[in-house]
Amino acid sequence: MSSGIKFTSREMRYIALFESITGATVKDCIVDNDLNRIIFVVKEGNIGMAIGRRGKNIHLLEKMTGKKHEVIEHSENPTQFIRNALKPAKIDEIRITERPDGKTIAVVSVNPRYKGVAIGKNGRNAERIRFLAKRYFQIQNVSIT
């Protein structure tokens, strides 16, 4: 699953800083320089600890690094992981299917009122979930409907 993920020294420094401030266990760290953000995937059950009361930990980390921080709770279940990654959007249904050519795709049905939240500004949330679904579950594409 997530074995085989290699971290750069820069990512290791961000992970060490994040863990020392929040006390949460980080499973993955992606530095996205194009969108000036760092995406952390934290161990299941550590999301509250990672964010802190009223977002205190995230605000402190953003002030220290000068980058936006996004935190996603990990799950071994691909459906739950996608649901976690798209929070706070209200997800109606997630269907994961294998196409005849062997590629796995996920189709996420989102409540129409939350479609903009799920996709994100300029598609940044949709792009994030596509990247993470491929990285963790070998899901080639995630489409949000």
LUMTI-269638 format. One record per residue: residue number from 1; residue in one letter; x, y, z of N, C-alpha, C in turn. Coordinates in Angstrom, 3 decimals. Last residue first. Layout:
<nodes>
NODE     k   r         nX         nY         nZ        caX        caY        caZ         cX         cY         cZ
NODE   NUM   a          X          Y          Z          X          Y          Z          X          Y          Z
...
</nodes>
This chain:
<nodes>
NODE     k   r         nX         nY         nZ        caX        caY        caZ         cX         cY         cZ
NODE   145   t    -18.934     13.868     -9.614    -20.170     14.200    -10.346    -21.210     14.767     -9.398
NODE   144   i    -15.585     13.481    -10.126    -16.561     14.030     -9.174    -17.778     14.467     -9.973
NODE   143   s    -13.447     10.765    -10.631    -14.284     11.804    -11.232    -15.365     12.187    -10.229
NODE   142   v    -10.229      9.712    -10.564    -11.350      9.991     -9.669    -12.179     11.074    -10.342
NODE   141   n     -8.119      7.161    -11.875     -8.847      8.422    -12.033     -9.981      8.501    -11.013
NODE   140   q     -6.598      4.965    -10.966     -6.078      5.829    -12.010     -6.798      7.161    -12.148
NODE   139   i     -5.659      3.805     -7.953     -6.871      4.226     -8.643     -6.440      5.281     -9.666
NODE   138   q     -3.753      2.812     -6.207     -3.616      2.530     -7.638     -4.923      2.782     -8.389
NODE   137   f     -3.876      3.723     -3.591     -4.758      2.619     -3.969     -4.696      2.250     -5.453
NODE   136   y     -1.961      5.792     -3.153     -2.268      4.798     -2.124     -3.002      3.567     -2.622
NODE   135   r     -1.632      7.251     -5.551     -0.470      6.961     -4.692     -0.745      5.819     -3.712
NODE   134   k     -4.227      7.582     -6.485     -3.270      6.826     -7.290     -2.092      6.377     -6.424
NODE   133   a     -5.265      9.118     -4.447     -5.905      7.835     -4.758     -4.969      6.961     -5.582
NODE   132   l     -3.609     11.421     -4.593     -3.555     10.542     -3.419     -4.181      9.170     -3.689
NODE   131   f     -4.340     12.495     -7.140     -2.949     12.165     -6.825     -2.869     11.154     -5.676
NODE   130   r     -7.090     12.912     -6.776     -6.604     12.036     -7.859     -5.178     11.565     -7.567
NODE   129   i     -7.097     14.734     -4.679     -7.640     13.394     -4.440     -7.212     12.437     -5.547
NODE   128   r     -5.867     16.960     -5.959     -5.270     16.358     -4.753     -5.788     14.935     -4.550
NODE   127   e     -7.725     17.564     -7.944     -6.377     17.156     -8.326     -5.677     16.443     -7.161
NODE   126   a     -9.855     18.379     -6.355    -10.023     17.227     -7.251     -8.651     16.681     -7.650
NODE   125   n     -8.732     20.652     -5.204     -9.120     19.514     -4.353     -9.280     18.246     -5.174
NODE   124   r     -8.273     22.330     -7.488     -7.143     21.887     -6.646     -7.504     20.711     -5.740
NODE   123   g     -9.949     23.523     -9.348     -9.825     22.067     -9.346     -8.752     21.510     -8.426
NODE   122   n    -10.132     26.244     -8.856     -9.341     25.792    -10.005     -9.082     24.287     -9.999
NODE   121   k    -11.096     25.399     -5.643    -10.746     26.502     -6.526     -9.776     26.007     -7.597
NODE   120   g    -12.981     22.287     -5.523    -12.013     23.275     -5.056    -11.720     24.332     -6.096
NODE   119   i    -14.616     20.024     -5.583    -13.696     20.283     -6.692    -12.609     21.269     -6.277
NODE   118   a    -16.003     20.229     -3.138    -15.293     19.000     -3.493    -14.254     19.242     -4.583
NODE   117   v    -17.116     22.781     -3.313    -16.199     22.474     -2.210    -15.361     21.251     -2.569
NODE   116   g    -18.815     22.454     -5.515    -17.726     23.436     -5.569    -16.683     23.181     -4.498
NODE   115   k    -20.633     20.584     -4.466    -19.777     20.240     -5.600    -18.577     21.179     -5.722
NODE   114   y    -22.502     20.979     -2.565    -21.114     20.872     -2.116    -20.145     20.566     -3.253
NODE   113   r    -24.979     20.942     -3.721    -24.620     22.153     -2.966    -23.141     22.159     -2.574
NODE   112   p    -25.140     18.320     -4.803    -24.922     19.480     -5.682    -24.502     20.761     -4.948
NODE   111   n    -23.260     15.846     -3.211    -24.453     16.671     -3.095    -24.203     17.943     -3.917
NODE   110   v    -21.434     13.761     -5.420    -21.433     14.782     -4.379    -22.771     15.507     -4.390
NODE   109   s    -20.116     10.729     -6.180    -21.336     11.532     -6.327    -21.425     12.469     -5.134
NODE   108   v    -17.270      9.677     -7.715    -17.757     10.247     -6.465    -18.975     11.105     -6.765
NODE   107   v    -15.806      6.904     -8.968    -16.788      7.934     -9.313    -17.418      8.387     -8.006
NODE   106   a    -12.641      5.691     -9.726    -13.613      5.987     -8.669    -14.521      7.100     -9.168
NODE   105   i    -11.078      2.968    -11.465    -11.551      4.348    -11.388    -12.534      4.481    -10.229
NODE   104   t     -8.402      1.033    -12.602     -9.395      1.231    -11.549     -9.769      2.705    -11.517
NODE   103   k     -7.751     -0.765    -15.597     -7.598      0.458    -14.799     -8.735      0.573    -13.789
NODE   102   g     -8.333     -2.930    -17.188     -7.572     -3.162    -15.962     -7.377     -1.934    -15.091
NODE   101   d    -10.027     -2.656    -19.277     -8.595     -2.519    -19.590     -7.706     -2.657    -18.345
NODE   100   p    -12.554     -2.787    -18.059    -12.052     -3.964    -18.792    -10.553     -3.886    -19.115
NODE    99   r    -12.164     -1.180    -14.803    -12.573     -1.190    -16.201    -11.999     -2.419    -16.895
NODE    98   e    -13.374     -1.500    -11.640    -12.244     -1.831    -12.492    -12.756     -1.942    -13.915
NODE    97   t    -14.654      1.060     -9.455    -14.820     -0.038    -10.408    -13.537     -0.262    -11.196
NODE    96   i    -16.200      2.455     -6.778    -14.875      2.129     -7.293    -15.035      0.907     -8.186
NODE    95   r    -18.291      5.047     -5.942    -18.236      3.743     -6.615    -16.831      3.549     -7.168
NODE    94   i    -19.772      6.719     -3.363    -18.476      6.520     -4.017    -18.491      5.118     -4.621
NODE    93   e    -22.300      9.180     -2.647    -21.906      7.806     -2.968    -20.527      7.802     -3.617
NODE    92   d    -22.493     11.730     -1.462    -23.661     10.857     -1.522    -23.237      9.403     -1.719
NODE    91   i    -20.686     13.799      0.674    -20.582     12.783     -0.364    -21.825     11.895     -0.315
NODE    90   k    -20.262     17.067      1.326    -21.181     15.966      1.632    -21.194     15.000      0.442
NODE    89   a    -17.073     18.435      2.157    -18.128     18.189      1.164    -18.969     16.981      1.572
NODE    88   p    -14.932     19.150      3.797    -16.243     18.994      4.413    -17.383     18.771      3.414
NODE    87   k    -13.555     16.064      2.636    -14.274     16.790      3.690    -13.990     18.270      3.540
NODE    86   l    -12.101     14.584      0.865    -13.015     15.583      0.295    -13.809     16.335      1.362
NODE    85   a    -10.684     12.778      2.370     -9.936     13.759      1.589    -10.823     14.865      1.040
NODE    84   n    -12.711     11.129      3.415    -11.908     11.972      4.318    -11.219     13.101      3.549
NODE    83   r    -13.527      9.855      1.005    -14.492     10.638      1.795    -13.746     11.616      2.727
NODE    82   i    -11.187      8.500      0.394    -11.684      9.532     -0.530    -12.660     10.447      0.200
NODE    81   f    -11.147      6.758      2.629    -10.039      7.687      2.391    -10.482      8.831      1.481
NODE    80   q    -13.454      5.243      2.248    -13.370      6.125      3.411    -12.261      7.160      3.227
NODE    79   t    -12.666      3.899     -0.115    -13.892      4.708     -0.085    -13.845      5.700      1.063
NODE    78   p    -10.317      2.484      0.663    -10.253      3.566     -0.329    -11.487      4.469     -0.333
NODE    77   n     -9.310      1.816      3.880    -10.445      1.629      2.983    -10.450      2.778      1.966
NODE    76   e     -7.384      2.722      5.518     -7.010      1.601      4.655     -8.089      1.347      3.603
NODE    75   s     -6.997      6.221      5.850     -7.846      5.050      6.041     -7.362      3.976      5.081
NODE    74   h     -5.950      9.376      7.269     -5.718      8.166      6.491     -6.775      7.104      6.795
NODE    73   e     -7.146     12.632      7.014     -7.058     11.444      7.863     -6.943     10.199      6.985
NODE    72   i     -5.294     15.417      5.966     -6.257     14.378      5.602     -6.034     13.188      6.525
NODE    71   v     -4.688     18.841      5.867     -4.534     17.610      6.631     -5.665     16.656      6.263
NODE    70   e     -2.750     21.385      4.521     -3.970     20.604      4.375     -3.728     19.266      5.054
NODE    69   h     -1.440     24.634      4.823     -1.376     23.231      5.253     -2.736     22.578      5.096
NODE    68   k      0.381     27.040      2.988     -0.926     26.537      3.397     -0.770     25.059      3.759
NODE    67   k      3.443     28.480      4.232      2.688     27.688      3.264      1.348     27.282      3.860
NODE    66   g      5.065     29.554      6.137      4.635     30.433      5.052      3.869     29.701      3.957
NODE    65   t      5.908     28.257      8.402      6.440     27.803      7.103      6.092     28.733      5.947
NODE    64   m      4.697     29.606     10.580      6.112     29.229     10.633      6.692     28.916      9.255
NODE    63   k      2.035     29.873      9.812      2.807     31.079     10.125      4.307     30.776     10.078
NODE    62   e      1.323     27.212      9.591      1.270     28.056      8.400      2.084     29.336      8.603
NODE    61   l      1.596     26.402     12.274      2.469     25.823     11.242      2.492     26.680      9.981
NODE    60   l     -0.486     27.948     13.433      0.905     28.105     13.883      1.870     27.580     12.811
NODE    59   h     -2.734     26.920     12.100     -2.393     28.349     11.991     -0.938     28.589     12.374
NODE    58   i     -2.646     24.245     12.977     -2.494     24.554     11.549     -2.096     26.017     11.364
NODE    57   n     -3.100     24.537     15.735     -1.856     23.939     15.235     -1.598     24.295     13.779
NODE    56   k     -5.721     25.775     15.850     -4.531     26.410     16.432     -3.225     25.859     15.833
NODE    55   g     -8.267     25.055     15.118     -7.237     25.145     14.081     -5.930     25.738     14.537
NODE    54   r     -9.787     24.791     17.453    -10.037     25.948     16.568     -8.930     26.152     15.528
NODE    53   r     -7.381     22.623     18.658     -8.602     23.367     18.980     -8.667     24.644     18.163
NODE    52   g     -5.886     20.669     15.992     -5.868     21.442     17.236     -7.163     22.198     17.434
NODE    51   i     -5.113     19.027     13.863     -5.658     20.360     13.596     -5.588     21.239     14.833
NODE    50   a     -4.127     16.719     15.165     -3.334     17.404     14.143     -3.809     18.840     13.934
NODE    49   m     -6.210     15.901     16.792     -4.943     16.288     17.414     -4.113     17.110     16.429
NODE    48   g     -8.048     15.206     14.795     -8.357     16.260     15.771     -7.105     16.800     16.428
NODE    47   i     -6.698     13.092     13.442     -7.053     14.332     12.751     -7.332     15.484     13.718
NODE    46   n     -6.065     10.568     14.326     -5.204     11.679     14.760     -5.600     13.032     14.176
NODE    45   g     -7.533      8.519     13.232     -7.839      8.901     14.612     -7.030     10.092     15.118
NODE    44   e     -4.960      7.335     11.164     -6.391      7.287     11.482     -6.608      7.607     12.961
NODE    43   k     -2.250      9.603     10.639     -2.755      8.305     11.063     -4.232      8.409     11.443
NODE    42   v     -2.418     12.025      7.959     -2.138     11.612      9.334     -2.800     10.273      9.645
NODE    41   v     -0.896     13.544      5.396     -1.834     12.451      5.632     -1.466     11.925      7.015
NODE    40   f     -0.577     16.892      4.388     -0.187     15.854      5.339     -1.291     14.813      5.410
NODE    39   i      0.578     19.012      1.989     -0.513     18.099      2.300      0.037     17.024      3.225
NODE    38   i      1.286     22.355      1.644      1.827     21.085      2.105      0.635     20.231      2.512
NODE    37   r      1.451     24.825     -0.974      0.782     24.105      0.092      1.547     22.832      0.445
NODE    36   n      1.689     26.357     -3.408      2.222     26.830     -2.134      1.514     26.165     -0.941
NODE    35   l      1.126     25.270     -5.818     -0.004     25.873     -5.104      0.391     26.349     -3.704
NODE    34   d      3.714     24.453     -6.532      2.895     25.192     -7.493      1.755     25.925     -6.793
NODE    33   n      4.688     22.894     -4.435      5.209     24.250     -4.606      4.358     25.091     -5.547
NODE    32   d      3.622     20.765     -2.321      3.125     21.237     -3.607      3.549     22.694     -3.769
NODE    31   v      4.756     18.072     -0.666      5.011     19.508     -0.785      4.631     19.908     -2.202
NODE    30   i      3.250     15.691      1.250      3.452     16.097     -0.137      3.626     17.610     -0.146
NODE    29   c      3.606     13.054      3.430      3.760     14.502      3.294      4.042     14.800      1.826
NODE    28   d      2.223     10.524      5.566      2.684     11.004      4.271      2.737     12.530      4.264
NODE    27   k      1.687      9.992      8.174      1.941      8.843      7.301      2.525      9.290      5.962
NODE    26   v      2.344     11.359     11.325      2.211     11.628      9.891      2.567     10.366      9.105
NODE    25   t      0.677     11.559     14.335      1.593     10.747     13.540      1.311     10.965     12.061
NODE    24   a      0.588     14.494     16.439     -0.057     13.526     15.549      1.006     12.770     14.753
NODE    23   g      1.717     16.530     17.765      1.678     15.249     18.472      1.017     14.160     17.644
NODE    22   t      2.095     19.111     16.730      0.742     18.575     16.885      0.668     17.324     17.758
NODE    21   i      4.856     19.728     16.811      3.874     20.728     17.225      2.519     20.099     17.535
NODE    20   s      6.118     17.401     15.938      6.519     17.987     17.220      5.503     19.011     17.722
NODE    19   e      4.886     16.911     13.458      4.691     15.961     14.560      5.070     16.569     15.904
NODE    18   f      5.795     19.172     11.993      4.368     18.907     12.166      4.123     18.004     13.373
NODE    17   l      8.602     18.779     12.064      8.002     19.992     12.621      6.528     19.764     12.933
NODE    16   a      8.791     16.304     10.714      9.302     16.444     12.093      8.683     17.662     12.772
NODE    15   i      7.714     17.008      8.204      7.067     15.971      9.020      7.494     16.115     10.480
NODE    14   y      9.593     18.898      7.342      8.195     19.301      7.541      7.451     18.297      8.423
NODE    13   r     11.846     17.205      7.185     11.860     18.351      8.110     10.438     18.835      8.393
NODE    12   m     10.994     15.450      5.171     11.290     14.917      6.510     11.294     16.047      7.555
NODE    11   e     10.898     17.170      3.000      9.650     16.588      3.505      9.850     16.044      4.919
NODE    10   r     13.683     17.618      2.777     12.770     18.735      3.021     11.444     18.236      3.603
NODE     9   s     14.666     15.147      2.126     15.060     15.717      3.423     14.148     16.887      3.781
NODE     8   t     11.921     13.226      0.748     13.131     14.036      0.611     13.479     14.582      1.988
NODE     7   f     10.748      9.878      1.099     10.670     11.294      1.463     12.002     11.978      1.197
NODE     6   k      9.035      7.401     -0.727     10.315      7.939     -0.260     10.149      9.433      0.006
NODE     5   i      7.021      4.668     -0.470      7.000      6.123     -0.555      8.297      6.633      0.057
NODE     4   g      7.031      2.009      0.050      7.688      2.439     -1.169      7.657      3.940     -1.361
NODE     3   s      3.761      1.533      1.294      5.186      1.232      1.331      5.800      1.638      0.000
NODE     2   s      1.085      1.876      1.143      1.866      3.103      1.171      3.365      2.816      1.275
NODE     1   m      0.840     -1.182      0.000      0.000      0.000      0.000      0.877      1.234      0.000
</nodes>
